[in-house]
Amino acid sequence: MRQSLRFPTVVLLVTGALLPSRLLSQQRQAIESFSEARIAIAMGKYAEATAYLERLPKTDSTWMDAQVELVRTFALISKYDDAERVARQAVAALNGKEALTALGELMRTRGRLAAADSAFARAVAEHASDSLMASLNLALLAKARGDKAVAARGLDHFIDVYNTAAGSLTSREMMAVAIACRELGETNAELFKDALKAFDRAITLDPANIDARVALGELFLEKYNGAEAQRTLDEVLQINASHPGALVAAARRLVFDGQAGADSLLATALAVSPEFVPARLMMARGSMDLERYADAARDAERALKANPSDAGALATLAAARFVGGDERAYADARARALALNAHDAGFFVTLAEAAGRVRRYAIAADFARQAIAADSANWKAHSVLGMNLLRLGKIADGRQSLEVAFKGDPFDVWVKNTLDLLDTFKNYDESASEHAVFMIEKQESALLTIYLKDLAEKAYAKFQQRYQYAAPPPVRIEVYRSHADFSVRTVGLSGLGALGVSFGTTLAFDSPAAKDAGPFNWASTVWHELAHTFTLGSTDHRIPRWLSEGLSVWEEHQARAGWGASVSPGFLEAYRAGKLVPISRMNDGFMRPTYPEQIGYSYYQGSLVCDLIVKDWGEKAITGLLAEYRAGRTTDEAFQKVTGMDMKAFDRRFDAYMKERFGPVLEALALPGPEYPAGMGAAQFLARADSFPASYRAQVMAATPLVRARMHDEAVRVLERAHALFPGFGGDDSPASNLAVLYRAKGDTAKEIAMLKVLTLSDESNYAANMHLASLLIVRGDTAGALEASERALFINPFAPELHVVLARLYEARGDQAMRVREREALVALDPVDKSEALYELAVAYRAAGDLVKAKRAVLRALEDAPNFERAQDLLLAIVDGRKP
């Protein structure tokens, strides 16, 4: 396993150590000095601090320092005109050279790059006290316009400064060294370590240097170190909960770690600083993830209004226009960006990342190649290219790009984790069917391939017929025994909550043996992800995320009874409470959930939308919508064309459909029933349930106390009422689940079977219920029903030998010799303890199926393992000379 470079430990001072106790008081205190004003700014008390600094007379010895602080503070909170007024007055005053760097920073913030360059150059030439920071800014401007040689010379100077004068540098000068090392780290990764040390030193020299702390947190984020970023940024926000830069960085960290709350942090940042470009750009990227491209473009354009020369804003605008299909506006934004820097690799990286986030991986790879052509030393471009090539199934090419990226930047945890994963591919087998290739860990491949080949080909045929589209073969299907490995394959870091991911013609999902994934229906997961292959491909990857997910769940429902998400009280309660997003904003439910269950509910809601479309307009409406998306139509345009409704009208139709489909259940859930004071006994619960027989809540509230009191007949009565009110619910805590247990205790097998059928058709991952149901149906002689239950169990856990024995015998009883052979092959693939017996039974199955060649081969293998196995000897003779064994 490759070793990644590790950052040195950075120890930051605690909050209380940097602020005077007087200002830490909860009471508002008047600012009495320039130093207290600086502390107040560090704490986010911008109004009080700027008011004090503006009142400071020119005769005060700290006046010039105060003007510099004013400029930077006004700029931080988007008061650019005030900042420029103060800066120009200060520059015109005695010793005005001390304000030149602040003026230059303001000019750069406002997009006036020539004026910024001039101000910085003057600060250096006139030997201003902060000329080192001016020198850094000159180098950064040179880099921004593509003058790499000038930038490199300017940045290299800081290494000499650090080596010769580290002990005499101020906090801001040490921060300049840190920033220079961070920039130089792009070509010499070891310098990232020096950047961290320099940031740490800058903070030690001046704990009120919030900018240094924020920059440190951003560096951790750039290197995918979410834990250190959180620790650093949390400390900043404890000091100053209103720092726009810290708020945006903290929002980025939340997104990075897949946590909610980024929107509120961005809203806070923009409330403090309405034109803060990083916040606007993050808002734009969030809108692109939601596929609201017009909104993304508006945020990018507002950022450009504040800073017309911001490369990130121009790239974000270009990305929004490109993925939104506005080619003319994209070309304009591209021309503006490249006019500033014709070799701006970052511009193309932004486009590549945006295309990848909306699942257009081939285009993302093309943009990454353009980034590399612009700057072959842009390691981010190599990593983005590598990741997208892997998503396209081009493993060797993707690995090559990632190796280049890692050699250039060994701090990139995503790249390192992915390369480590690729190193394990030698432990996988590859096999193929007509339309797919399978990569499965060697210890599982013999078994899983038996089922996956058949499942994948059936799905391919079904989807090709439905969507009138043939996915270009081979579809690559990767199966991971470790959920952490699956997470790395899909997002680069462990911790992903999903079980499967489709990149189009490359799929990855958890093995059913992935213990950290929990029990799940692996077959329906495969079906779900293969549906994405066709809905993405048939629309040229333009289908909205929510509809693609909704169709995949809908396809699960069409494939087998019991597959896919099903209705629950929680889902219907969310609908009643108005917590389901409108169809016009369905992506929000997937990308910006506001409560823990919302993503799961959104999958099911999406499938209901598809049910409604098919019900009202027929299946042709589904393919009609996909054709509209392929043509570049928006969701509003596509729905108007196919359904004749705008999205508001469709939202109303969906609301009516929900009431049509779930009306009686909604009514039962809406009835609250009585109050339940503490200390009630079982009899009191029962009385309330009997008094409110139409209230679902009243029935289920009574069930548990009644069971505890061993009042089983009464418990059955209220649970039967609850089940009648909500017959489609079969989760772990459902009335059906509890009734199955009670009926079993009473010996009422017929009713127990009825409830087990509800459970197994409502919860696709209930292995125990399926196995128990199968055993009861076998006793009753219901071979067909037992087979259905056993097949469902197989799709949850194919590693149970006893299940394959049951299936083999059931298929034998039904006379299905081919399926009997399949199950006997599966038993052999499990490498059982009694291998010779398994091989013997396989040989018997082959013979019954008429395949004497395979039968002979299997029985010979059995005899190799156990030479004195008499039944195997008899079978071999029977196969050879035709006698009856």
BAPA-598377 format. One record per residue (C-alpha): x, y, z negated. Coordinates in steps of 0.25 Angstrom, whole numbers, plus 5000, padded with zeros to 4 digits. Each point is the difference from the previous one (the first is absolute). Example, Ala and Ser with C-alpha at 12.3 -4.5 7.8 and 13.67 -1.06 7.14 Angstrom:
BEGIN
504949824969500650145002
% end
This chain:
BEGIN
500050005000500650145004500350094989499450145000500750124994499450044987499850144995500850044987499150024988499550144999499750054987499150124999499750094988498749994993499050115002500150074986501550015001500050115011498950094995500050104989499149964989499350135001499549975014499749864997498950054990498649985005499750144997500350105012501250094997500550125007501249995008501150084994501249985008500549965014500549864994498649984995499450035013500949905007499549904989498650045003500149985015500649864997498849974992499050055011499650134994500250075013499050124998500650044986501449985005499950085013499250114993501150024990501149995010499350115009499950094988501549994997500750135003501250015009500850054989499949864993501349925002499249885004499250085011500749945012499949854994498550034997499850045015500649875005499149924990498850095005500349975015500149854997498849994991499150085009500449915012499749884992498650044997499850055015500050154997500950025012499850145002500350044986501249915000500550075013499750144994500849974987501149945008500250115010500050104988501049934993500949985012499950155002500450034986501450014993500749875001498949955009500949895006499549924988498649995006500549965014499949854997498650014994499650085012500649905010499249884993498750085001500350035015500249855002498749974993499350105009500649945012500950125004501249915002500950115006499750104989500349894990501349975007500450144999499750024986500849884996501250045008500050134993499949944987501349925003500750115007499750104988500449894990498750004992500049934987499149895007500849995013500249854998498549985001500050105012501149915006499149884998498850065006500950045013500449855001498549964999499650105010501049955010499649854997498550055003500450055013500849885004501450064998500649884993501450045001499850134993499149944990501049894997501150104998499150084991499649884992501349944998500550134994499249964988500849884997501250084999499350104991499549894991501449944999500750134997499050084992499049914994500250054986499750145004498849995008498650054996498849914999499550065014501449985006500049854995498649985006500650065013501149894999498949894997499250055013501350005008500349864995498649955003500150055014501449945002499549874995499349985013501349975006500749954988499149934990500950004989499850154999498649974995500649964987500750134999498750085003499449934988501250034991499950155005498550014998500249954986501150104997499250115005498949974991500949984988500650145003498650065001498949924995499050115005500549975015498749935004500450005015501149914996499149904993499050005012501149985010500549884992498649944999499950025015501349935002499549884993498850005008500850005013500749884995498749924996500350014986498650024995500349984985501250104999499250105008498849994991500950014987500650135006498850065005499249974988501050074992499950125009498550014999500149994985500850135001499250065011498749945004499850115011501349985008499649985015501249935004499949904988498549985002500249965015501249914996499149944989498949985011501049935009500449914989498649964997499849975015501349925000499549924989498649985005499450074988498850105000500150154997500850065011498950085005499850074987501550034998500050065014498750084997500750064988501350035008499250085010499250074989501350054995500650025014499050005011501050015011501049904995500549935012500349864994498649994994499450045013500849895007499749904990498550035002500249995015500649864998498949964991499050045011500749925010500049884992498550024999500050025015499450144999501050065010499350135001500150034985501549955001500350105011499350114992500849984988501350005009499650125007499850074987501349964995500650065013499350134998500850014987501349955007499950005015501449935000499849894991500549875007499149914991498850085003500250005015500349855000498749984991499250085010500649935012499749864993498550044997499850055014500649875006499349904991498750085002500249995015500250155003501149985010500150155004500050054986501149894997500850055011500050144995500449964986501149925005500550115009500050094988500749904991501149975010500250145003500550024986500949885001500149925012500649884993499149994988499949864997499150034988498950055010500049865006500149934987498750074995499349965013500449864998499649994986498650065003499849915012500449884991499050044989498950005010500449865004500650045014501349934998500549995014499950155001500650024987501249915005500150095012500150134992501049944991500949975012499850145004500550044986501249915002500350065013500050144994500949964988500649865000500450034985498550024995499949874992498650034997499749995015500749865001499249954988498750055006500349935013500449874992498750004992499150025012500849905009499749904988498550045001500149975014500649864998501350035006500849954988501449995005499950145006499450064987501149944992501150065008499450144998499849984985501549954999500450135007499150084990500549934988501550015004499750155001499150024988500249884990499150084990498749975008499349904991499049975011501049965010500849924990498849924995499649975015501449965004500049914988498749945004500549975014501149934994499049904994499449975014501049885001499149934990498850015009499649915012499450055013499049925008499050045011498649985005499550055013499850154996500850014987501349974993500149974986501150034990499749924987501049964988500649875003499349934988498750045004500050015015499749855003498750014992499550145004500449995015498949895001498950104996500650135005500149955014498649965001499550124993500850105008499649945013498550004996500150154996500750045013498949935008498950064993500650144999500450005015498649975004499350104991501050125003500349965014501450024997501249905000501150044990501349985007500649874994500749964992499350064988501149984989499449954987500950014987499749934987500650044987500149914988500450124992499150114999501150104997500749955013498750035008499950144993501450035005499749955014498850095001500450134992501549984997499749994985499449904991498650024994499150015011498649964996499549945013500149855004500250025015500450115010499850015015501050085008499349965013500649885006500849984987499349954988500649974986499249954988500249924987500149855000498949944991501249964991500350144997499749994985500250154998498950035011499049924992498949915005499550045014499449955013501249995009499249955012499150125000501250094998500649955012498750025008499950144994501450045005499849935014498850085002500850134998500949955011498950015010499350124995501350084999500549945014498750025007500050154996501550025002500150024985499050115000498949944992499850074986500549934988498749984994499349945012501149915002499949954986498549995000500049925013501049904994499149984988498849995009500849895008500349934988498549994997499749965014501049894999499649924988498950014990500750054987501250075006500250144998499650104990498649994994499050094993500250034985499350084989501250095000499950035015498550034999500250084988501050085007499050035011499050044991500950104993500450065013501549944999500049945014500650095010499250055012500349925013500550135005501150004990500249854998501550005001500050084987499649874993501249935005501050104999499650104989499249914990499450084988499849874991500649874999499049915008499850105011500949935010499349874998498750065001500450075013500449875007498649954997499350135004500750005013499549865003498650054997500250115010500349905011498849914995499150135002500650035014499849865005498650004994499550135006500950005013500549865002501449945001500250085013500050124992501349954992500849985013499450135005500650084988501349935002500050055015499750144996501250004990500949945010499650125009500550094989498650044995499850054986499149924990499050115002500049995015500149855000498849984991499250115007500249935014499749864995498950024989499550135005500250054986501050104994500749964987499050074991498849935006500849875000500350034985498550014998499749875008501049934991499450054987498649955005500649875004500649984986498650024994499449905011501049894997500250024985498750074996499549904989501349984994500350154999498650014993500449894990501350074998499450144999499149954988500850034988499249924990500050034985501050064991500949904993500450054986501149934993499849884991498949945009499749854999499849905011498550004998499950165001500849995013499049895005498850094996500650125008500349915012498649945000499450144999500850055012500049885010500350095012501250054994501349935004500850074989499049954989500149865005501549995000500250084987499249894993500749885006501350004992499350024986499149895003501149905005500850044987498749974992499949865007498650055005500349935013498649995006499850154997501350035007499649925012498750085001500650135000501249965009499049945010499250135000501450085002500349905012498750025006500250154999501450005007500049865007501250045009501050024988500949894997501250054993500749954987499150084991498749985009498749934995500349895009501349974994499449994986498849925005501049905006500649984986498749994993499349915010501249914999499949994985498549975002500349895010499250075011501049965012499050055010499950144995501550004997500349975014499150115005500850104991501349955004499650025015499750144996501450024994500749945012499350085010500250134992501449984996501049965011501149974989499249914990500849875001499549944988498650025004500249945014500749884994498949974990498950025010500749905009500149904989498550014997499649995015500949885002499249934988498750045007500549945013500050145007501249985009499750125008499950094988501249944993500850035013499650145000500450034986501349925001500450085013499750134992500949954989501149965010500050155005500350044986501049904996500649905010501049954991499149914991500349855005498749954994499250105009500649945012499749864995498550044998500050075014500649885007499049914994498850095003500450015015500249855000498649984995499550105011500849935011500850125003501349935002500850125005499750084988500349884991501449995007500250154997499849984985500949885000501150085007499850114990500249904988501349955007500450155002499850024985501249904997499249924990500749914989499449885007500550035014499849865005498649994996499750145007500749955013499249875000498750084999500450095011500449885009498649944997499450135004500850015013499549855003498650044997500150125010500649915010501450055000500849884998501450065004499950104988499449894991501249915003500950124997499350034987500049864995501549985003500350124992499249944989500849885000501350075001499650064987499549874994500449885008499249904991498750085002499149885004498850085005500950085009500649875005498749955004499650135006501250005009499749855005498650045003500550125008501049925007499249885004498650054998499649914988499150054990500850054987
% end
